[in-house]
Amino acid sequence: MVELLIPGIILGLYAGFSPGPLLLLVISQTFKHGYLEGIKVAVVPIITDLPIVLVSVGFLSLISGYNLLIGSISIIGGLYVAYLAYGSIKTEGLSDNIDIEEPRSLKKGITVNLLNPSPYLFWITVGGPIIIKAYKTSSISPLFFIIGFYTMLVGSKIILAYMTGKSRNLIRPVYVYIMRILGLFLALFAFYLIKEGIGLIFK
């Protein structure tokens, strides 16, 4: 079960610190209204992602008997994670060009995340297959992945909001360092997903 916690933590950290609409909203709300508004945006995935997870896992469960299809999805997921790893390693820093948002942070965060394709792509190609495979071992095993993922996803954004509110200049070198280290771990995880996919196809 610990082996599910580790990829959940790695992927959650990447998702938490990765540049994207929700991260920019966390930062912009923090700059404009203080870190408490940024924290409101940071917790949005806990609110919005449940239906995304359920639909993705339900879809994958229907096709779980088709090794060729599941293997192909796993390979696509591996390639997607490899793409994320590349972007993470090439990260240069946070942009100064941030669109300053008005209040109503929670509402805006929910809208941004629901319209963002990244959560859907992640849970169909990466998170969903992991949960299904873990469930075959134990009905509670997927919880370790989910807990690790969302603890790091939300926690990292909360920390970033707090750091942004206290000192923006401090974030720059720390942010780049974290993203490049995570990129290396993501590359290893991408290799694992591709290997698993190939194994299913030729099973």
N, C-alpha and C positions, 0 to 999 in steps of 0.2 A: 504493500500500500504506500510505503514511503516513495517508491519509484514513480508513483503517480503524482505525489506532492511536488517533487522536484521539477518536472516539466511544467506543472501548473504555476509554480513560482517564477520560473524563467520566462514563460510566455506572458504571465501576468505583469511582470516587471517591464518587459518590452512594450506591451500594450499600454501600460501606464505612462511610460516616458516617451513613447513614439510620437513624432509630430503628426498632427491630424486636427480635424475640426474641433473635437472635444478638448484636446489639450490647449489649443489656441483660445478656446472659450474660457477654460480654467484660468489661463494667464491674463486674458483681457479683463475678465470680471474682477480678478484680484487687483490688477493695476488701477482699475476705475473705482472699485467699491471696497477693497480690503480682502484679506485672505478668507474671511468667513463666506463671502460670496463665491470665491473660487472653490471652497470645500463643497458648497451646495452642488456645483457642477460636477465635482469629482465623484460624488455618490450616485450620479445618474445611471451608470451601467447596472447597478443593483436593481433599479426600478425598471429599466427598459429591456434587459437582456433575457428575462425568463421566457417570454413567448418565443423569442428568437431561438433559444436553446431547445425548447420543447419541439418546435416545428422541425428544426434541423435534425435532431435525434430521431424524431418520429419518421421522417423521410428516409433516413439512413437505415432504420430498423426494417422498413418495408423491403429494402433491397439487400439486407444483410446476408442472404443466402447466395448472392451472386459475387463470387470471389473476384471475377474479372473486373466488375464495376467498382467494387469496394477497393480493390487494389489500385485501380486507376485513380479513384478519388484520393487515396492515400498518397500516390505519387504527385498528383496535382497539389495536394496540401504541402508535401515536401518542397516542391518547387516554389510555392507561395511563401513558405517560411524561409527558403533560401533567398528569395527576393527581399524579404523583410530584413534578413541578416545583412545582405549587401547594403541596403539603405541605412541600416543601423551603423555599420562600420564606416560608411562614407559620411556620416553626420558631421557637419561643421559647426553647428551651434544653433541657438535660438535666434529667430529673426526679430529685427527691430520694428518691422512693419506689421503691427498688430492692430486689428480693427477693434476699437474700443466699443464695448457693448453697454447697453443700458441695463438697469436692474431687471428683476424677474429671472434670476439665474437658473432656478430649477426648471422652469418652463422652457427656457431657451435650450438648456442642456438636453432635456428629453427630446425636443424637436430635432436638434442636431444629430443626436445619436440614432434615432429611429430612421433618419434619412441618410445615414452614413452606411455605405455598402460593406465596410470592413467587418463589422460584427457578424453579418450574415455569411460572408465568405469564410471567415475564420471558423465558425461553428459547423459549417457544412463540410469543409475540406480538412480541418485540423482537429478542433475540439470534439465534434460529434463522433468521428471514428475512435478517438481515444476513449470516450465515455462508453461507447458500445462494447469495445474490447474489454474494458475494465469491468463492466457489468457482468460479463460472462464468467469472470473470476469470482466476484462477490458483489452482492447488490448494493453494498455501501462503499465499494471501492471508488466509484466515480466522484463521491463526495470529497475525497482527498484532492483530486485534481481541481474540482470546482472551488473548494475552499482556498487552495493555494493560489489559483488564478485570480479570483476576485479580491482576496486579501491584498495581493500585490498590486493589482490593477487600480483599485480604489485607494489603497494606502499610499502608493507612489504619487498619485495625483494630489492627494491631500498634502503630502510632504512638499511637493513642488509648489502648491499654492501658498503654503506657509513660508517657504523659502523666498518665493517671489515677492510676497508681501514685506518681508524683512530686508532682503537685499538682492536686487536683481543681478548686480554685477557678480555676486558670489556664485550664481547658478551656472554661468557660462562654462568654466573649465570642468566643473563637476558633472554637468549634463553630458558633455562630449565624452568624457571618460566612461560614464555609466553606459551610454549607448554603444560604444565600441566594444566594451567587454561583453555586453549582452549579445552583440552581433556574432561574436565568436561562439557563444553557447547556442545561439539559434542555428548557426551553420551546422553544428554537430547534430542538433535535433532534426534538421532538414534531412541530413544523411540517413538518420534512423527511419524517418517516415518513408523515404524513397525505398530504402531497403525492405521495409515491411510490405510496401505495396508490390514490389517485384516478387517477393516471396508468396503473396496471395495469388498473384496472376499465374505463377508457375507451380502452384500447389497441386 
